[in-house]
């Protein structure tokens, strides 16, 4: 499998299972309705596990432009390959969002809450505040990338370990994403991944989701710019302390 296809499939499964749990919890009539934040954060972490297991042997399983950019800044990944990885991540995220809509199509029709439907595609702040929301995404992504750097000192490219992100095992990444969601995620929904948010947001705009509302484009730049700033800060700090 090519790294491009691996990033598409890994990210697709990540979004299918990650946004899938949100749909299962917030859409009216599902057997998981009302499951709550613990269910959502746990399943999102396990979705990362699945995505990493699928993609790692072929691409290193970045699954996130913030990971790709952060590794490139730190000199752990080639800038030449970054655009291909990022394009694949966006394609995979959009495919995953499409599958969530297809699976829960009847439940979208039975749900009146437009905000709940929107949440099954992309994030929104609990309290809208541009500065605070941006800081939340910066800090969440900073934690993600900075800890990833300390999981491995190796290059983050193709790794034949079937459950690795480079030399990072899938379980450490799973626990990392889980604790970020539990501890820091309640402010903005912890996108910490530009493709995870913007790709599905575009799909929300173009899919015939029954009774959907707006796309909140005025907020859409925050889960893109925040993670990029966060990953850059993590990379710079890592380089500084690495010496």
N, C-alpha and C positions, 0 to 999 in steps of 0.2 A: 504494500500500500504506500502511496506517495505521502509525504508530509502534508501536502495541500489537502488531500482527501481525508487524512487522519484528523486534521484540525476541524474540517467540516463535520465529520461524524462525531468526534468527541464533543464539540460544542453543541451539536444538535441534540445529543443525548442529555447533555448538561441542562439545556433549556427545556427540553421535553419533560424531564423529571423535576426540575426546579420550578418552572412556571406551572407544571402540572400539579404540584402539591398546593400551590396558591389557589389554583382553580378548584381543586378538590375541597379546600377549606372554606373559600369565600363564596362560591357559587351556590345558589339555592337548590336544594333537593339532592345533592350528592351525599353519599354515605359518610363522607369525611367532613361535611359542613360543620363549621364551628370548632374545628380541631385546635385552633389557636397557634400562637407564636412558636411554641416548642415543637410542634409538629412541622411547621414550615421551616424553621431553621435546621432541624434535624434532617429532613428530606433534602434540603438544598445542599447540606454537607455531603450526604450520601450521593447526590447527583454529581458532585465534583468527583467523588470516588469512581463512579461509573465512567465518567468522561475521561478521566486520567487513565484508567485501565485500558480503555479502547484505543486511545491515541498515543500513549507513551512509547510503545515500541517503535513507532514510525516517525513521530514528530517531536517527542519530548513533552507533548501534552501541555502546551501553554494555555489554550482555550480562552484567552483573555488578552486583548491588546496591551493592557497595563503590564502584564507579565512579559510579553514580547518586548515592549519598549524599555521596561526597567532592566531586563537582562542585556539588551543592546547597549544601553547607557553604561552599564557596569562592565562592558566588554566580554560578557558571557554568551553573547549571541550575535550573529552577523546582521548588520543593518541591511545588507543586500537581500536577505531572506525575509526581513520583517514585513514588507508590504504584502507578500504572498500569504504569510501566516495571518495577518490582520484581515485580509480579504476573506480568507477561508473561515475565520471566526465569525465574521458578520453573516456570511452565507449560512453557516451552521446555525447561528442564533435565529435567523429568520425561518429556516426550515423547522427548527424545534418549536417556534411559536405557532407556525401553521399547524403542526401536528396537535398541539394543545387545543387550538380552536376546533380542529376536526373532531377530536375525541370528546370534547365537552360542548359540542354545538347545541345540543338540546338544552343544556343547563344554562347557557348564555341566554337562550330564548326565555327561560323561566325565571331569570334574575332581573329584578327591577333596578337594582343599584348600579348605576353607570360607573361609579368609582371602583366597585368591586370587580367589574369586568375589566376595567383599565388595569387594575392591579395584577391581573393574571398575565399581562404582557410586560409591563415595565413598572418602574418605581415612582413614588411620589412622596413628598415630605409629610411627616406628621404635623409639623408646624411650619408653614411656608416662611422662610427667611433666607434670602439669597446667600448672605455671608455664612450664616450658621450651617445651612445645607451644604454649601461648598466645603466648609471645614470638615463636616462629617464624612463626606466622600474622600477627602484628602487623607484624613486620619485612618479611616478604615482600609484604604488601599495601601497607605504607608505601612501599616501593620502587616498586611498580606505579603507585600513584596519584601520588606525587610526581614521577616521571618523566613521566607523562602530562601533568601540568600544564605541564611545560617543553617538551612537544611543541607546545603551542598556547597562545595567549593569547586565542583566540576562544571564543565561546559553544559549548557542546557540545550542540547540539540537532540539528535536521534540517540535513543538509549534502548538497548535490547532487553533491559529489565522489563518484564511484562507489566509490572505495576509500579513504574517509576515516573517521576516528572524529572527528567534528567536522572540524578541519583536520589531524588526525593521519592520516598515511598508514598503510595496513594493514601495510606492511613494518616500519616502526619498532616498532609494537606487537608484531608477531610476534617480532622480535629481543628485545624487552624481556621478554616472557613466556618465551622460550627461555632467556635468561641467568638469570632468576629460578629456573627449574626446574633448570638445570645447577648453579648456585651455591648455592642456598638450599633446594631442594626435597626433599633427602634426609631431612630430619628428620621432616616430617609429610605429605609428598606434595603440598605447596604448593597447598592449596585456593584461597586468596586470593580466594574468591568464594563467598559464602553460598549462592547458588542452585545453583552447581555441585556443592556437597557435600550440602546438605540435601534438595534435590529428588530426586536419584537415591537417596539413603539411604531416603527414603520409598518410592520405587519398589522398592527391594530388600526392604523390609518387606512390601509388598503383592503383588508378583509371585510366581508359583509357580516360583521359581528352584530347579532340581533340587539337592537336598542342601545347601541354604544353611544358614549358621549364624545367629548373632545379628546385631543391627544396631549394637551398641556405642553405644547411646543416651547412655551416660554421657560419651562423648567428643564427641558430636554438637554440643554448644554451642560448642566451641572453634573449629571452622572457620566458625562464624557470627559469634561475638562478636569473635574475633581480627581478621578483616578489617574489621569495622565500626570497631574502635578504630584499626586501622592507617590506614584511609582518613581518619578524623577528624584524626589527628595529622598526616598529610600535608597536609590542607587547611589546618589551622591554621598549620603552618610555612610553607606557600606564601603565605598571607595576610600573615604577619609579614615575610617577606623581600621580598614584593612592595611593601610599604609602603602 
